[in-house]
Amino acid sequence: MLAIFDRGIYLPELDVWLDSLRKKDSCVVSHAHSDHIARHKQPILTPESGLLLNEYYMKSTPISLPYYQTHETRNHTITFYPAGHCLGSAQTLIQSLDTGEKILYTGDFKTRRNSINVPFELVSCDTLIIESTYGHPQYTFPETSIVLDIAMTKLKEWLNHGMRPVIYSWKLGKSQEILDYLQSSGFNVFLEQSVYDITLKYLESGVVFKNAINRFTPDSWPEDSILICPPGKASSQITKYFNRVKFMELTGWSVNSGRRFSRRADISLPYSDHADFNELVELVTTLKPKQTYTVNGFPDLSEYLRNQGYPALHLSSERSNQSQGHQMKLI
């Protein structure tokens, strides 16, 4: 099956768009991160993603498609399977009604389990379109338990010395994972407003956290608590009136000390809500598709797969530099 990348993935034989960043009449939306959406007339998405994007798609007519249910069109079917990335994240299985060919688009995905995301599932396919955000061999992450043990030890140390810990974490997905880990470890946690609002959507979807969800305000940040906040100017603004603040960054990019993505932090640890290089390779070698397309991230993954005997091609626009990874904004 031919696949084209043009600010999104297009399957011309079936006239299907996936995660287009340009407005389309109809488009599959794999999850609610802003680097995968546009104001489509008829987005096709999970109910959980629809809840997160309710205001965004107020003027649209979404098709709400729960996991494992099938939406049929004149020439293909669409079925969603859990991607393990964030609330509502989905892999999309498209099957041609004419040929029977199965095309799987992973979207962003995570195979390492946690207690608040629906676990990633293996889905057999003929053609695989795989997100390769960390599709370079240097992006191999340690075991999650090791990273979290280091993080919890450092946070306890800061609190014992009267510091105010702030964890930089994107507001949808990773923040809720970290919140769950922190609450399970007995920490008192407060959430910046945007993180708090999205966490309420998790609760509305039936996700259960260990303790109450606390919203940060300048007047309600106890000294013995941790603040989760998205990186950027907003975090600097809301913490500038406090003394003895320490910042922890949790990102897969931290395995590359020379990365362009670094932000001011006292410690940076390799925790990600994406699959690392080894997990990307493992998915391909397990599914053994007839054709693999890699998209977003680095083209190194497709080169590696070809060297291992797997037909693979990196999808990219004609204007992009094939020798460089195309890094889309992570939210």
Secondary structure as UniProt FT lines:
FT   STRAND          4..5
FT   STRAND          9..11
FT   TURN            12..15
FT   STRAND          16..18
FT   STRAND          26..28
FT   HELIX           34..36
FT   STRAND          42..45
FT   HELIX           47..52
FT   TURN            53..59
FT   STRAND          63..64
FT   TURN            67..68
FT   STRAND          70..72
FT   STRAND          76..82
FT   TURN            87..88
FT   STRAND          90..96
FT   TURN            97..99
FT   STRAND          102..105
FT   STRAND          127..132
FT   TURN            133..134
FT   TURN            137..138
FT   HELIX           144..160
FT   TURN            161..162
FT   STRAND          164..168
FT   TURN            171..173
FT   HELIX           174..184
FT   TURN            185..186
FT   STRAND          188..191
FT   HELIX           193..204
FT   TURN            205..206
FT   STRAND          214..215
FT   TURN            218..219
FT   TURN            223..224
FT   STRAND          225..229
FT   HELIX           233..239
FT   TURN            240..241
FT   STRAND          245..250
FT   HELIX           252..255
FT   TURN            257..258
FT   TURN            260..261
FT   STRAND          267..269
FT   HELIX           277..287
FT   STRAND          291..297
FT   HELIX           300..307
FT   TURN            308..309
FT   STRAND          312..315
FT   TURN            318..319
FT   TURN            322..323
//
